[in-house]
Amino acid sequence: MRYNALPFFHSKDMNMKQFSKRIAVTHWLVFLLIIAALSLGLYLDASENTAQKLSLFPAHFLIGDTILLLTLLRIYFRKKDGEPAPANKNPLLNKLAAFVHYGLNISVIAVAVSGIVTAVTSGVLEAISAKDPGLIPDFSKVDAKEFHELFLAITVFLLAIHIAAAIYHQFLVKDNLMRRIMIKRFPD
């Protein structure tokens, strides 16, 4: 049995220039849904209108559940389809990029799971079921909500690094890195 020195996800086809179309689609859907979930979550935290909150919680939960499902699918697709060779010539930067990608996947999953635990343990599901805004819990007293916010902060931090690196590659290095994750297919 021969040892494969390639990292776990790398394609056996070292000439692969783009992620598969399904990886690209799930990547951009997750990105857009994270923006939607974050915006809605911040709105829910700030809103004093309990009746409106009650009607918006299910949308926030649905978006979070969809993010979880798509992230797990993207991980599966990435394992099955492989990925292009590392973008950097510097091995340290490649390790940092891998760390950020793994960290993003783990933190996004942790945000979704902690959100589910928050919903289940806080009493908000009972408020929604009863259609009674008066039953909306004080989330500052829900331990799982603290973890949800912690994992969210980690996700936002890693996402900022990820976006900064993409901008750096695209506009400073000018290596067309963004083509790797575009849904549109480009000739090699």
LINBEL-V150845 format. One record per helix or strand. SS is the DSSP state (H for helix, E for strand). FROM is the first residue (numbers start at 1). TO is the last residue. If there is no record, write none. Layout:
BEGIN
SS&FROM&TO ; SS&FROM&TO
END
This chain:
BEGIN
H&21&46 ; H&50&81 ; H&91&122 ; H&124&130 ; H&133&135 ; H&139&141 ; H&143&173 ; H&177&181
END
